[in-house]
């Protein structure tokens, strides 16, 4: 099965920041908890998760990307090897894909951490 999330259409054209309590409604924390987590807790190893970044109206900041994707590993929703295996990124260039994968690789699971 392929799960799909279009960031602009399913979440916001203007994703920004790390935490809901300091950066607003459309943060990495909100995206991770409201969109990624429900999929990650049920996804199987043979499934894929396509994240479409193509229609986002602004540049996506590192704090948003790190909190969203590395945060899922840090929270223990998925291990980094599994995440890298299932994750597909659609964007206009490969910079976001490289950045997201680097954050996932560098993530260390810590369920007690804020992110």
VENGI-V85260 format. One record per residue. N is the residue number from 1. RES is the residue in one letter. BURIAL is + if it has 9 or more other C-alpha atoms within 8 Angstrom, else -. Layout:
n={N:N}
res={RES:RES}
burial={BURIAL:BURIAL}
//
This chain:
n={1:2:3:4:5:6:7:8:9:10:11:12:13:14:15:16:17:18:19:20:21:22:23:24:25:26:27:28:29:30:31:32:33:34:35:36:37:38:39:40:41:42:43:44:45:46:47:48:49:50:51:52:53:54:55:56:57:58:59:60:61:62:63:64:65:66:67:68:69:70:71:72:73:74:75:76:77:78:79:80:81:82:83:84:85:86:87:88:89:90:91:92:93:94:95:96:97:98:99:100:101:102:103:104:105:106:107:108:109:110:111:112:113:114:115}
res={X:X:X:X:X:X:X:X:X:X:X:X:X:X:X:X:X:X:X:X:X:X:X:X:X:X:X:X:X:X:X:X:X:X:X:X:X:X:X:X:X:X:X:X:X:X:X:X:X:X:X:X:X:X:X:X:X:X:X:X:X:X:X:X:X:X:X:X:X:X:X:X:X:X:X:X:X:X:X:X:X:X:X:X:X:X:X:X:X:X:X:X:X:X:X:X:X:X:X:X:X:X:X:X:X:X:X:X:X:X:X:X:X:X:X}
burial={-:-:+:-:+:+:+:+:-:-:+:+:+:+:+:+:+:+:+:+:-:-:+:+:-:+:+:+:+:+:+:+:+:-:+:+:+:+:+:+:-:-:-:-:-:-:+:+:+:+:+:+:+:-:+:+:-:-:-:+:-:-:+:+:+:+:+:+:+:+:+:+:+:+:+:+:+:+:+:+:-:+:+:+:-:+:+:-:+:+:+:-:-:-:-:-:+:-:-:+:+:-:+:+:-:-:+:-:+:-:-:-:-:-:-}
//
